[in-house]
């Protein structure tokens, strides 16, 4: 007769094998953008910081061209962690909503001059300090 410990051992090996195969299947269905990300990272290593900043600016401009815009202005106040109120160059107050997908370049606080790339719903795709760009 087969001992209980052998049955448990075979069952646990089968379970671990299934877990490993499910992860491999998920990796096979992964988004191909990971290859692009790897290429971007290698470009940055080869070109240094300037090349990386250029890539960041190119991405931000590319995002803005898909129905978005750039807002430059002064931060009037910050409510919570995700709402920035900015007085734009036209004098109007605009609320920018952020989340974990927003690229925050530096710490943004009240009184800072910023440049933000936003979509049509004023969701900030990226926010950066505009101190050195004026």
Rosetta constraint file for C-alpha pairs under 8 A:
AtomPair CA 2 CA 6 HARMONIC 6.92 0.50
AtomPair CA 2 CA 7 HARMONIC 7.37 0.50
AtomPair CA 3 CA 7 HARMONIC 6.68 0.50
AtomPair CA 4 CA 8 HARMONIC 6.16 0.50
AtomPair CA 5 CA 9 HARMONIC 6.02 0.50
AtomPair CA 6 CA 10 HARMONIC 6.14 0.50
AtomPair CA 7 CA 11 HARMONIC 6.11 0.50
AtomPair CA 8 CA 12 HARMONIC 6.05 0.50
AtomPair CA 9 CA 13 HARMONIC 6.17 0.50
AtomPair CA 10 CA 14 HARMONIC 6.19 0.50
AtomPair CA 11 CA 15 HARMONIC 6.17 0.50
AtomPair CA 12 CA 16 HARMONIC 6.19 0.50
AtomPair CA 13 CA 17 HARMONIC 6.12 0.50
AtomPair CA 14 CA 18 HARMONIC 6.24 0.50
AtomPair CA 15 CA 19 HARMONIC 6.36 0.50
AtomPair CA 16 CA 20 HARMONIC 6.24 0.50
AtomPair CA 17 CA 21 HARMONIC 6.22 0.50
AtomPair CA 18 CA 22 HARMONIC 6.12 0.50
AtomPair CA 19 CA 23 HARMONIC 6.44 0.50
AtomPair CA 20 CA 24 HARMONIC 6.38 0.50
AtomPair CA 21 CA 25 HARMONIC 6.14 0.50
AtomPair CA 22 CA 26 HARMONIC 6.23 0.50
AtomPair CA 23 CA 27 HARMONIC 6.19 0.50
AtomPair CA 24 CA 28 HARMONIC 6.29 0.50
AtomPair CA 25 CA 29 HARMONIC 6.51 0.50
AtomPair CA 26 CA 30 HARMONIC 6.23 0.50
AtomPair CA 32 CA 36 HARMONIC 7.28 0.50
AtomPair CA 33 CA 37 HARMONIC 6.16 0.50
AtomPair CA 34 CA 38 HARMONIC 6.23 0.50
AtomPair CA 35 CA 39 HARMONIC 6.32 0.50
AtomPair CA 36 CA 40 HARMONIC 6.18 0.50
AtomPair CA 37 CA 41 HARMONIC 6.17 0.50
AtomPair CA 38 CA 42 HARMONIC 6.27 0.50
AtomPair CA 39 CA 43 HARMONIC 6.21 0.50
AtomPair CA 40 CA 44 HARMONIC 6.27 0.50
AtomPair CA 41 CA 45 HARMONIC 6.36 0.50
AtomPair CA 42 CA 46 HARMONIC 6.23 0.50
AtomPair CA 43 CA 47 HARMONIC 6.01 0.50
AtomPair CA 43 CA 51 HARMONIC 7.56 0.50
AtomPair CA 43 CA 52 HARMONIC 7.72 0.50
AtomPair CA 44 CA 48 HARMONIC 5.57 0.50
AtomPair CA 44 CA 49 HARMONIC 6.87 0.50
AtomPair CA 44 CA 51 HARMONIC 5.84 0.50
AtomPair CA 44 CA 52 HARMONIC 4.90 0.50
AtomPair CA 47 CA 51 HARMONIC 4.98 0.50
AtomPair CA 47 CA 52 HARMONIC 7.19 0.50
AtomPair CA 48 CA 52 HARMONIC 6.52 0.50
AtomPair CA 49 CA 53 HARMONIC 6.15 0.50
AtomPair CA 50 CA 54 HARMONIC 6.16 0.50
AtomPair CA 51 CA 55 HARMONIC 6.20 0.50
AtomPair CA 52 CA 56 HARMONIC 6.21 0.50
AtomPair CA 53 CA 57 HARMONIC 6.19 0.50
AtomPair CA 54 CA 58 HARMONIC 6.06 0.50
AtomPair CA 55 CA 59 HARMONIC 6.10 0.50
AtomPair CA 56 CA 60 HARMONIC 6.15 0.50
AtomPair CA 57 CA 61 HARMONIC 6.06 0.50
AtomPair CA 58 CA 62 HARMONIC 5.98 0.50
AtomPair CA 59 CA 63 HARMONIC 6.09 0.50
AtomPair CA 60 CA 64 HARMONIC 6.26 0.50
AtomPair CA 60 CA 117 HARMONIC 6.66 0.50
AtomPair CA 60 CA 125 HARMONIC 7.62 0.50
AtomPair CA 60 CA 126 HARMONIC 6.94 0.50
AtomPair CA 61 CA 65 HARMONIC 6.24 0.50
AtomPair CA 61 CA 117 HARMONIC 7.79 0.50
AtomPair CA 62 CA 66 HARMONIC 6.90 0.50
AtomPair CA 63 CA 68 HARMONIC 7.00 0.50
AtomPair CA 63 CA 117 HARMONIC 7.70 0.50
AtomPair CA 63 CA 125 HARMONIC 7.57 0.50
AtomPair CA 64 CA 68 HARMONIC 4.25 0.50
AtomPair CA 64 CA 69 HARMONIC 5.25 0.50
AtomPair CA 64 CA 70 HARMONIC 6.98 0.50
AtomPair CA 64 CA 117 HARMONIC 6.01 0.50
AtomPair CA 64 CA 118 HARMONIC 6.71 0.50
AtomPair CA 64 CA 119 HARMONIC 6.84 0.50
AtomPair CA 65 CA 69 HARMONIC 7.33 0.50
AtomPair CA 66 CA 119 HARMONIC 7.99 0.50
AtomPair CA 67 CA 119 HARMONIC 6.29 0.50
AtomPair CA 67 CA 120 HARMONIC 6.29 0.50
AtomPair CA 68 CA 117 HARMONIC 7.01 0.50
AtomPair CA 68 CA 118 HARMONIC 5.41 0.50
AtomPair CA 68 CA 119 HARMONIC 4.04 0.50
AtomPair CA 68 CA 120 HARMONIC 5.44 0.50
AtomPair CA 69 CA 117 HARMONIC 5.81 0.50
AtomPair CA 69 CA 118 HARMONIC 5.54 0.50
AtomPair CA 69 CA 119 HARMONIC 6.47 0.50
AtomPair CA 69 CA 120 HARMONIC 7.64 0.50
AtomPair CA 70 CA 115 HARMONIC 6.80 0.50
AtomPair CA 70 CA 116 HARMONIC 5.55 0.50
AtomPair CA 70 CA 117 HARMONIC 4.55 0.50
AtomPair CA 70 CA 118 HARMONIC 6.25 0.50
AtomPair CA 71 CA 88 HARMONIC 6.46 0.50
AtomPair CA 71 CA 89 HARMONIC 7.97 0.50
AtomPair CA 71 CA 114 HARMONIC 8.00 0.50
AtomPair CA 71 CA 115 HARMONIC 5.71 0.50
AtomPair CA 71 CA 116 HARMONIC 5.12 0.50
AtomPair CA 71 CA 117 HARMONIC 6.41 0.50
AtomPair CA 71 CA 118 HARMONIC 7.40 0.50
AtomPair CA 72 CA 88 HARMONIC 5.71 0.50
AtomPair CA 72 CA 89 HARMONIC 6.29 0.50
AtomPair CA 72 CA 113 HARMONIC 7.33 0.50
AtomPair CA 72 CA 114 HARMONIC 5.67 0.50
AtomPair CA 72 CA 115 HARMONIC 4.45 0.50
AtomPair CA 72 CA 116 HARMONIC 6.37 0.50
AtomPair CA 72 CA 130 HARMONIC 7.81 0.50
AtomPair CA 73 CA 86 HARMONIC 5.98 0.50
AtomPair CA 73 CA 87 HARMONIC 5.34 0.50
AtomPair CA 73 CA 88 HARMONIC 4.31 0.50
AtomPair CA 73 CA 89 HARMONIC 5.59 0.50
AtomPair CA 73 CA 113 HARMONIC 5.47 0.50
AtomPair CA 73 CA 114 HARMONIC 5.64 0.50
AtomPair CA 73 CA 115 HARMONIC 6.77 0.50
AtomPair CA 74 CA 86 HARMONIC 5.40 0.50
AtomPair CA 74 CA 87 HARMONIC 5.32 0.50
AtomPair CA 74 CA 88 HARMONIC 6.77 0.50
AtomPair CA 74 CA 110 HARMONIC 7.83 0.50
AtomPair CA 74 CA 111 HARMONIC 5.89 0.50
AtomPair CA 74 CA 112 HARMONIC 5.60 0.50
AtomPair CA 74 CA 113 HARMONIC 4.36 0.50
AtomPair CA 74 CA 114 HARMONIC 6.18 0.50
AtomPair CA 75 CA 84 HARMONIC 6.83 0.50
AtomPair CA 75 CA 85 HARMONIC 5.86 0.50
AtomPair CA 75 CA 86 HARMONIC 4.42 0.50
AtomPair CA 75 CA 87 HARMONIC 6.48 0.50
AtomPair CA 75 CA 109 HARMONIC 6.83 0.50
AtomPair CA 75 CA 110 HARMONIC 5.03 0.50
AtomPair CA 75 CA 111 HARMONIC 5.16 0.50
AtomPair CA 75 CA 112 HARMONIC 5.50 0.50
AtomPair CA 75 CA 113 HARMONIC 6.35 0.50
AtomPair CA 75 CA 114 HARMONIC 7.16 0.50
AtomPair CA 76 CA 84 HARMONIC 7.77 0.50
AtomPair CA 76 CA 85 HARMONIC 5.51 0.50
AtomPair CA 76 CA 86 HARMONIC 5.42 0.50
AtomPair CA 76 CA 87 HARMONIC 6.50 0.50
AtomPair CA 76 CA 110 HARMONIC 5.57 0.50
AtomPair CA 76 CA 111 HARMONIC 6.16 0.50
AtomPair CA 77 CA 84 HARMONIC 6.21 0.50
AtomPair CA 77 CA 85 HARMONIC 5.36 0.50
AtomPair CA 77 CA 86 HARMONIC 7.35 0.50
AtomPair CA 77 CA 109 HARMONIC 7.57 0.50
AtomPair CA 77 CA 110 HARMONIC 5.21 0.50
AtomPair CA 77 CA 111 HARMONIC 7.85 0.50
AtomPair CA 78 CA 82 HARMONIC 7.83 0.50
AtomPair CA 78 CA 83 HARMONIC 5.85 0.50
AtomPair CA 78 CA 84 HARMONIC 4.68 0.50
AtomPair CA 78 CA 85 HARMONIC 6.22 0.50
AtomPair CA 78 CA 109 HARMONIC 7.03 0.50
AtomPair CA 78 CA 110 HARMONIC 6.65 0.50
AtomPair CA 79 CA 83 HARMONIC 5.21 0.50
AtomPair CA 79 CA 84 HARMONIC 6.47 0.50
AtomPair CA 79 CA 85 HARMONIC 7.99 0.50
AtomPair CA 81 CA 98 HARMONIC 7.91 0.50
AtomPair CA 82 CA 96 HARMONIC 7.99 0.50
AtomPair CA 82 CA 97 HARMONIC 5.55 0.50
AtomPair CA 82 CA 98 HARMONIC 4.70 0.50
AtomPair CA 82 CA 99 HARMONIC 6.10 0.50
AtomPair CA 83 CA 95 HARMONIC 6.49 0.50
AtomPair CA 83 CA 96 HARMONIC 5.65 0.50
AtomPair CA 83 CA 97 HARMONIC 4.78 0.50
AtomPair CA 83 CA 98 HARMONIC 6.32 0.50
AtomPair CA 84 CA 95 HARMONIC 5.64 0.50
AtomPair CA 84 CA 96 HARMONIC 5.05 0.50
AtomPair CA 84 CA 97 HARMONIC 6.54 0.50
AtomPair CA 84 CA 98 HARMONIC 7.91 0.50
AtomPair CA 85 CA 93 HARMONIC 6.56 0.50
AtomPair CA 85 CA 94 HARMONIC 5.60 0.50
AtomPair CA 85 CA 95 HARMONIC 4.49 0.50
AtomPair CA 85 CA 96 HARMONIC 6.23 0.50
AtomPair CA 86 CA 93 HARMONIC 5.52 0.50
AtomPair CA 86 CA 94 HARMONIC 5.21 0.50
AtomPair CA 86 CA 95 HARMONIC 6.35 0.50
AtomPair CA 86 CA 96 HARMONIC 7.46 0.50
AtomPair CA 87 CA 91 HARMONIC 5.76 0.50
AtomPair CA 87 CA 92 HARMONIC 5.54 0.50
AtomPair CA 87 CA 93 HARMONIC 4.44 0.50
AtomPair CA 87 CA 94 HARMONIC 6.29 0.50
AtomPair CA 88 CA 92 HARMONIC 5.53 0.50
AtomPair CA 88 CA 93 HARMONIC 6.26 0.50
AtomPair CA 88 CA 94 HARMONIC 6.95 0.50
AtomPair CA 95 CA 122 HARMONIC 7.09 0.50
AtomPair CA 96 CA 118 HARMONIC 7.80 0.50
AtomPair CA 96 CA 122 HARMONIC 5.43 0.50
AtomPair CA 96 CA 123 HARMONIC 5.79 0.50
AtomPair CA 96 CA 124 HARMONIC 5.85 0.50
AtomPair CA 97 CA 122 HARMONIC 6.49 0.50
AtomPair CA 97 CA 123 HARMONIC 4.80 0.50
AtomPair CA 97 CA 124 HARMONIC 5.82 0.50
AtomPair CA 98 CA 102 HARMONIC 5.73 0.50
AtomPair CA 98 CA 123 HARMONIC 6.06 0.50
AtomPair CA 98 CA 124 HARMONIC 5.41 0.50
AtomPair CA 98 CA 125 HARMONIC 7.60 0.50
AtomPair CA 101 CA 125 HARMONIC 7.14 0.50
AtomPair CA 102 CA 124 HARMONIC 6.02 0.50
AtomPair CA 102 CA 125 HARMONIC 4.78 0.50
AtomPair CA 102 CA 126 HARMONIC 5.17 0.50
AtomPair CA 102 CA 127 HARMONIC 7.45 0.50
AtomPair CA 103 CA 125 HARMONIC 6.28 0.50
AtomPair CA 103 CA 126 HARMONIC 4.36 0.50
AtomPair CA 103 CA 127 HARMONIC 6.31 0.50
AtomPair CA 104 CA 126 HARMONIC 5.85 0.50
AtomPair CA 104 CA 127 HARMONIC 5.19 0.50
AtomPair CA 104 CA 128 HARMONIC 6.24 0.50
AtomPair CA 105 CA 126 HARMONIC 7.60 0.50
AtomPair CA 105 CA 127 HARMONIC 6.19 0.50
AtomPair CA 105 CA 128 HARMONIC 4.74 0.50
AtomPair CA 105 CA 129 HARMONIC 7.04 0.50
AtomPair CA 106 CA 128 HARMONIC 6.50 0.50
AtomPair CA 106 CA 129 HARMONIC 6.87 0.50
AtomPair CA 108 CA 112 HARMONIC 6.53 0.50
AtomPair CA 108 CA 114 HARMONIC 7.91 0.50
AtomPair CA 108 CA 128 HARMONIC 7.59 0.50
AtomPair CA 108 CA 129 HARMONIC 6.95 0.50
AtomPair CA 112 CA 129 HARMONIC 6.92 0.50
AtomPair CA 112 CA 130 HARMONIC 7.96 0.50
AtomPair CA 112 CA 131 HARMONIC 7.91 0.50
AtomPair CA 113 CA 129 HARMONIC 6.00 0.50
AtomPair CA 113 CA 130 HARMONIC 5.32 0.50
AtomPair CA 113 CA 131 HARMONIC 6.27 0.50
AtomPair CA 114 CA 127 HARMONIC 6.74 0.50
AtomPair CA 114 CA 128 HARMONIC 5.59 0.50
AtomPair CA 114 CA 129 HARMONIC 4.42 0.50
AtomPair CA 114 CA 130 HARMONIC 4.56 0.50
AtomPair CA 114 CA 131 HARMONIC 7.45 0.50
AtomPair CA 115 CA 127 HARMONIC 5.87 0.50
AtomPair CA 115 CA 128 HARMONIC 5.49 0.50
AtomPair CA 115 CA 129 HARMONIC 6.25 0.50
AtomPair CA 115 CA 130 HARMONIC 5.58 0.50
AtomPair CA 116 CA 124 HARMONIC 6.43 0.50
AtomPair CA 116 CA 125 HARMONIC 7.40 0.50
AtomPair CA 116 CA 126 HARMONIC 5.59 0.50
AtomPair CA 116 CA 127 HARMONIC 4.33 0.50
AtomPair CA 116 CA 128 HARMONIC 6.41 0.50
AtomPair CA 117 CA 124 HARMONIC 5.86 0.50
AtomPair CA 117 CA 125 HARMONIC 5.47 0.50
AtomPair CA 117 CA 126 HARMONIC 5.28 0.50
AtomPair CA 117 CA 127 HARMONIC 6.56 0.50
AtomPair CA 118 CA 122 HARMONIC 5.25 0.50
AtomPair CA 118 CA 123 HARMONIC 5.34 0.50
AtomPair CA 118 CA 124 HARMONIC 4.32 0.50
AtomPair CA 118 CA 125 HARMONIC 5.27 0.50
AtomPair CA 118 CA 126 HARMONIC 7.13 0.50
AtomPair CA 119 CA 123 HARMONIC 5.55 0.50
AtomPair CA 119 CA 124 HARMONIC 6.68 0.50
AtomPair CA 119 CA 125 HARMONIC 6.95 0.50
AtomPair CA 130 CA 134 HARMONIC 6.71 0.50
